[in-house]
């Protein structure tokens, strides 16, 4: 019984010492993890295009920059305005032309001309109103979210590309060290690439939240609650978890 107690005490000491050493290696020991290639992967700017043509990007300092091309905005706005204005002006000009032409004719036809112009004008207005009714169809939550889906898909594609590049760099360094007969310091690898992955995830979170902000603003502008954007957050968190699990699986398989 006494020997068993001694064994338990020794085992406990070994566990505590071993655990403390691992904690020191992975959490407290400082490593020289400077790597230009890793830094370049993490700091490469994200760039996401929004439905209105503006662009949100996160620079190498982790700051969000919104690029609004005034030319594009004016072109889009002026295209819509010109289209509506052109239709209105065309109808007006057409109506004026008919009145003028009819006025130069015999006075006996004046009433008929006016009647025809009024009828023509009513028909045109009816057609114009029908077009406006179609254009002013209510915007739905689904249509708003569908507009932004390509933006989120583009962000996810960029994030996956960066993660894959980071994994590729880690595997390359690991293989090179083994081929050269160098010892593999798992504490070094853990600290170096976990730090890089955390930085990358923080940047991804930042620009994701910026895009979500645009979605919520669009929802509110159309009279909908911002909570309708929550599904995008849920999908994003699920994707992040799947990505972490995939990275862990690849690391364990090495």
C-alpha positions, 0 to 999 in steps of 0.5 A: 500500500505504501509503495502504491502511494509512492507510485501515485505521488511520483506519477503526479509529480511527473504529470505536473512537471510535464504539464508545466513544461508543455505549458511553458513551451507552448505558452510562455517560451519566446521563439524567434518566429519572424518569417517574411513569407508568413507575414506577407500571407497574413498582411495581404489586404482583403478586398470585398466588393459590395452590391453598389459597386463600392469596395471594402478592404482591410489594409496591412495595418488591419484598418478598414478602408471603404473605396467609393468610386464617385464615377461609378456612383454617378454613372449608376445614379445617372443611368437610372435617372437618365432612364427615368428622365428619358422616358418622361422627357420623351413622352413630354416631347412627343406630346408637345410635338403632336399638339404643335403639329395639330395646331398648324392644321385646320381649326376644325380639327383642333378639338379632335387633335386635342382629344387625340393628344389627351387620349395618347397622353393618357395611354402613355401615362398608363404605360409609364405608371405600369412601368413604375409600379413594376420598378417600385415593387417592394424589396424583400429580405431575401432579395437584400440578402441575395445581393450580398451573398456574392460578397460573403462568398468572395470573402470566404474564398480569400480567407480559404486561399490565405489559410491554405497558403499558411498551411502550405508554408508550415508543411514546407518548413516542417519537411525542410527541417526533417530533410536537413536532419534538424530537430522539429520544435513543436513549441516553435511551430505551434507559436509561430503558426497559431499566432499567424492563424489568429492574426488572419482570423482577426483580419477576416472577422474585421472585414466580415463585420464591415460587410455585415454592417452594410447588410444591416444598414440596407435592411434598416433602410428598407424597414426591416430589422437588422436581426435578419442578417444573423443567418450570415453570422451563423454561417460564418461561425460554422465555416470558421469551426469547420476550417479549424477542424480541417486544419487540426486534422491536417496537423495531426495527420502529419 
